[in-house]
Amino acid sequence: MPKRLKLTRRFPVALTNDAYRRLNRFADEAGITPDEALTFLFEHFNSVTHAENLIARLRLFKAELDDRKA
């Protein structure tokens, strides 16, 4: 029997416009809400990410972070 989806934890999230649009597009394509999409992504994080790609993308993101904040 599947675990009940009980969204009990809430936290404020700030996203870029691109990230917000991508989250909503993913949720729409999957036929779920953005809350459910985030829950899915984080509950299945290791299986939906490629470790080497994640490390490389994170490194690039961190290198650009100061410029993006300006």
C-alpha positions in Angstrom: 0.0 0.0 0.0 1.5 3.4 -1.0 2.4 5.9 1.6 -0.2 8.7 2.1 0.8 12.0 0.6 0.5 14.3 3.6 2.1 17.7 3.0 2.9 18.7 6.6 6.1 20.7 6.1 6.0 24.2 4.6 8.8 26.5 4.0 9.2 29.8 2.1 10.9 29.4 -1.2 12.4 32.0 -3.5 12.9 30.9 -7.1 14.2 32.6 -10.2 11.5 33.2 -12.9 13.2 30.5 -15.0 13.1 28.0 -12.1 9.5 28.9 -11.3 8.4 28.4 -14.9 10.3 25.1 -15.1 8.7 23.8 -11.9 5.2 24.7 -13.1 5.9 23.2 -16.6 7.1 20.0 -15.0 4.1 19.8 -12.7 1.7 20.5 -15.6 3.3 17.9 -17.8 3.1 15.3 -15.0 -0.5 16.3 -14.1 0.4 17.2 -10.5 0.6 20.4 -8.4 3.9 22.2 -7.9 3.9 21.1 -4.3 3.5 17.5 -5.4 6.2 18.0 -8.0 8.7 19.3 -5.4 7.8 16.4 -3.0 8.4 13.9 -5.8 11.7 15.4 -6.8 13.1 15.5 -3.3 11.7 12.1 -2.2 13.3 10.6 -5.3 16.3 12.9 -5.5 19.0 10.2 -6.0 17.1 8.3 -8.7 16.2 11.4 -10.7 19.6 13.0 -10.7 22.8 11.9 -12.3 25.6 12.3 -9.6 28.3 13.4 -12.0 26.0 15.9 -13.8 24.7 17.2 -10.5 28.3 17.9 -9.2 29.3 19.6 -12.5 26.1 21.7 -12.6 26.4 22.7 -9.0 30.0 23.7 -9.5 29.0 26.0 -12.4 26.0 27.4 -10.5 28.2 28.3 -7.5 30.9 29.9 -9.7 28.2 32.2 -11.2 26.3 32.8 -8.0 27.9 36.1 -7.1 27.3 37.5 -10.6 23.7 36.3 -10.6 23.0 38.1 -7.2 24.2 41.4 -8.6 
